[in-house]
Amino acid sequence: MRPLSPAKKAAKKTDRKTAVKKSAKKPPARKAAKTQGKTGVKKPAKAKPQKISASAPDSDLLKRIKASLEDDKAEEIVTIDLADRSSLCDTVVIASGRSTRHVMSIAEHLARRLKDLGYGTCPVAGAAQGDWALVDAGDVIVHVFRPEVREYYDLEGMWSVQ
């Protein structure tokens, strides 16, 4: 491993300093004073609304994916718009299957239907285990879970607006 040149060392130090300055500028996370009324009793915090459905009209691909999931009796289908938050994909669709066999069949049927409709081959990951299957349809990524696994990973909570 070669040692860093003096110019690279200086650049690294300035990167660390700006990162420290940026993190130091953040306001403290305390909101207790705002939640107290005149009586000094804390009011319960209001739940923030989650941005779960896509704000833009559904694309043709997304409509076909939803139709396929509904045809296969997938449960609790949720669409999350990530167009302005991720370069990985525009939309994430999360659904549940009742059992490992149901999860596997939902994912395999979806990939087969998308190929038959002319969207090309969509890679399917995790279908062999049946706990969590991922179908990569390009602009749309579909996650199919068993209910317990879906609750454990909580992708909706991870991508919700906070």
C-alpha angles and dihedrals in degrees: 000000000000121000118248120260117247091252092054091046090054092048091051091051093051090049090054092047094051090047090053092047092049093050091046091056094062114108118242116270095235116121100161094113092055094050095052119092128208091282093057092242115133116243117220112261115252117240112247116234115252122228098228107145125061113261094207120071112276115266120234090254092052092049091052092048092051091047091051092049091049091048090054091049096247112175133225097011111195127184120203121191111220099164094119097030106050138034091203097077142338098235138020120204118198123192139163132229124203096234142003090267091050092050091050094049094046091054095044094047091049093052092047093048093049090051091049090050091055102258093122129237113330114203115233119205127190098011092123092065095041098211096098127004124187123201115194108207095168107248090025125053117196122204118193115190141176105245095251093050092046091053091048096052096037098197091172090059092046094053098036120115111260 
